[in-house]
Amino acid sequence: MSATTLSHFAVHTMTNKPWSLARCCDAYARAGFGGISVWRNVIEPIGVAEAARIVRSSGLKVPALVRGGFFPALDSTTRDKAIDENKRCIDEAAAIGAEMVVLVVGAVVGMPLAEARKQVAEGIGRCLDHAEKSRVKLAIEPLHPMYAADRSCINRMREARLVCEELRSPWLGIACDVYHVWWDPDLADEIALAGAQQTLFGFHVCDWRPNTRDLLNDRGLMGEGCIDIKTIRSWVERAGFNGLNEVEVFSTERWALDQDGYLRQIADACARHV
Amino acid sequence: MSATTLSHFAVHTMTNKPWSLARCCDAYARAGFGGISVWRNVIEPIGVAEAARIVRSSGLKVPALVRGGFFPALDSTTRDKAIDENKRCIDEAAAIGAEMVVLVVGAVVGMPLAEARKQVAEGIGRCLDHAEKSRVKLAIEPLHPMYAADRSCINRMREARLVCEELRSPWLGIACDVYHVWWDPDLADEIALAGAQQTLFGFHVCDWRPNTRDLLNDRGLMGEGCIDIKTIRSWVERAGFNGLNEVEVFSTERWALDQDGYLRQIADACARHV
């Protein structure tokens, strides 16, 4: 596969945060992107039935609904609530025709990361039947270690793999986002392993800006940072991945721009830097 | 060893950035701290001879001069300059009686991390004779992955260990800073290995604030973040480490405070949370 055409790319709605779901669908389809990954915040104001109608009529593929997860908690009531919420997530994904739910697995300040990872595996395990029945995959997204305090106790491909190996389901895999894992010395090996284990469900692209100004919302557009995206993409494809490349950029700076012009920049960055 | 008394702690001068070296020495000694780790910025305005006089007359131990490193570069002239600079660093460390030079090893935007790590090993190798002659140890400090773009291509204890294993010198080891490595699932094992290999030269403490506001200067004081410092310290001591616990907090918020009152907070945090 060569991802030189936009049809091999999907855009995450959060990339164009100022836009509604309808506006995203319309703009992405007209620009020639092949897909859209839908964040729940754009479903919330219109409801899932209307969201499903908009997405399905756009003709776009839907790699992912974003996001489920946040399994660990200090008490079982909160953990149970997280399971319910994740099942609702799976239902929404099925409704809009999303291939997978991306899981930001969670972490709790004061809880040892090893314990949090145990609770994550347990929580995912409790959702797998529902995922299978709904024909929706679950993809663990390892998050950068700078999010280990309260967002994700899984910070490398390796820890995501260990959960997959423990639960062994064709419905459970990994979403590999270059932003989170580019620094990992084991990245090439882990991508190859995920390919061999058929758990490489998603591939997200953006860039890491040197002198990043904010831990959450200062991602770079592909090509303006230090990540060798083309090389990582070659590993992912050698591992057998043939899904869409998902563009996921959180950027306060970019959200302030005219989003139509910005989408043209995104399309250009996809063609030149991925 | 029990680090419940301040004499088992050293403070990095950068922790009290507004203070001169003389002010730091005076305040740390009067407060009962056992040592001081000296950043080069406080030496620069007074010169190394005067700095050595001040530090030596304080009676404080000096675990570290901070910092050498920054070895990788795109051309050999720049790499040669880095070697010269690191040798000057070693000379300064010897002059002030510092046990080690802490190495922030460097990284170059656009250079693959694996290549940068090769250049780091080569650069350190070129400094080891000078270190041995000067009786000054070199300690690789793995930096958090969020600094992989341009500050350090060594982001886990493991990669620091690989360089130590390659160069095998009693003058080369590792400075373990909880801020950088607390999230690493291999941390306990790597600390034990460093102990067995006698490369555990330094132990730095501070804390990771949930909702960190800045990538550089928003570290927490011990106890106000999510790092289980007591547990990590128990691993370090089980591995045979018996040096001073070094307090190293970069905090714009704290630098704006009255530093005398802040130092009392630091002393309290050492007693209660390390």
Interface residues (C-beta under 8 A of the other chain):
Chain A: V109 G110 P112 L113 A114 H144 P145 M146 A148 A149 D150 N155 R156 R158 E159 W182 W183 D184 P185 W208 R209 P210 N211 T212 R213 L215 G225 C226 D228
Chain B: V109 G110 P112 L113 A114 H144 P145 M146 A148 A149 D150 N155 R156 R158 E159 W182 W183 D184 P185 W208 R209 P210 N211 T212 R213 L215 G225 C226 D228 T231
